[in-house]
Every structure is written in structure tokens, then in C-alpha cells.
Amino acid sequence: MIHGFVVIDKPAGITSHDVVSRVRRILGTRKVGHTGTLDPFATGVLPIAVNDGTKAIPFLDEGIKCYVALMQLGVATDTLDMTGQVLRECDFSSVSEQQLLDVCTRFTGPILQIPPMFSAIKQGGQPLYKLARMGQEVERSPRPVEIHSIELLSFAPPFVSIRVICSRGTYVRTLADDIGAMIGCGAALKELRRTASGPFEIGAAHTLEELECAVFEGEVLSLGITTFGSLAHLQDIPLTESGLTKISFGRSPLWSETTVEGGTLSGEITVVRLSHKGALVAVATLSHKGDDLPGIVLKRVFI
């Protein structure tokens, strides 16, 4: 049985929650969750945590996302993508490739985004998309995000393909709408595909059908990413047998019960992996006090 993550290549037309339900049925376990919700029309990388992997979700580093988006120029919709109701159409024939490149440059770096009404963000305890479906529009506060880069992949008006590398919390639908507004003709997303979410990349993704087939053939473990591997951004502190035993009783190990020498630790490190023979045992924080070795404080135990 998998204890870690499976990267699903989400198909269009279903929600991220639908994917979780399918994975639960395929793997026969209730301990399944996802990170980084994708819109129903979007496809691509959806990390699915399975069993002990669900415990690792708070410690993941998914700060950087990568998307390939197909924009349609000359149109604006209520959902900011082509699944919604068209609000207006404009002439896009005068838009040049250089003009588009110049506008994209103005959206790179730290920016403020107003979340779309058709989103799961709650306001007054109510998801915005429910208010939008009732015809209501409420004021939303701008949120800081960062667009690391926008690369133009193809320019064949009215369709324009871009690759966006951005921070967590970025709405590519909003980015497309804002780009269209600045150009003057409007734009909405026709397709959106996430190719990376932190350490999870499209090259490691599998379809739901492939997962089902792997279970049938008894090879499902080959599709999983271990919980240890999913937290590779954290410094690893291997444990001795006595350290492993101590953690099994819920007690924090001493440095003498690890194989790490104090001089190899950076004073800036605050969260670490504790492992034994290449398997994740726990996630811990380091409590720095003066010049002494920091104390090891258990945050989550995986055994």
C-alpha cells in the first residue's frame, strides 16, 4: 500500500475532490487528500496524498507553480475562462506579438491580484462561487502574489499560449483577464494545464486509468512518491536505533541518538526530517538557544 503521494494528471471536466474520491475507490483507503486545487476545466499536476502522506501536507514546499495556459483574445467572461458566460467581445486584430510581450512584462514580479468571483475563497463564511451563481458580486481585497516569469509559447490570434511560473495563490484566470484588459481587447482562458507544483512535476504524473491498471497488476507502489522523498527540501537527520526507539514512544531524540554532527547544521534551519534507513520517521523543529546545539522538538511522527 502506498504511504506518500501519487501525482495525478487531472483530466478536464471534474473537480479536484472528484479525483480524491476516485483515488479512494481505486486504492481502497479513506486516507486520501489533495493539495493545490485545480479548476474543473484545468488539467495536469494534482498531488494526491495517501495514508501517511496526508500527515506531510503541512510541511510540503509548493511555493512555486508552473502552468501552460491558452488564452483567447477578444472576449471577456464572468468566470474569466471560456466555460463561463460571455460578457463582451472586442476586435483583437490590431494586437501585435510585441504588444503582448510588453504587457506580459508589466505583470512579472510581485503584483496584487483580485480573486475571481468564481473561486472557493470564502467571504462571510460563504464561498465566492456560490454568491456568483446567485448573481451577486462582492468586493474582494487584492492579494499579493508573484509572477516569476511569463513566456510566450505561441501567437496565433485569437489564441495565445503562455507558460507562467508563479507563486502559490496565483489565479492564472485573473492574470489572463488582466492582460486582456491592459491590451484593450479582453482575454479569457480556453485551456489551463499545470505542469509543476513544488516538487511534483508532470513527468511523474499518471492518469486515473494508469493508477487503476497499476493496482490491478500489483505494481501500484512503483507509481508512488514516498513521504520521505516529498519532503526533500528539508534537511535530513538520520537516527540511530536508540533514537528510533525513543520516537516510537513519542519522545524527542538527543543529538547523540542521531548521526549528524552539530557543525553540519545551519543556524537558520528550523524544520527538519528525522529518518531511519531512508524512511521518514518524523518531522521536527529545532529550538535554537544560544550557542548550544538546538533542541529537537517533534512536530509529526510517521511511525
Summary of the structure (lengths in Angstrom):
residues: 303
radius of gyration: 22.7
end to end distance: 15.0
largest distance: 71.6
contacts: 951
relative contact order: 0.18
helix: 27%
strand: 37%
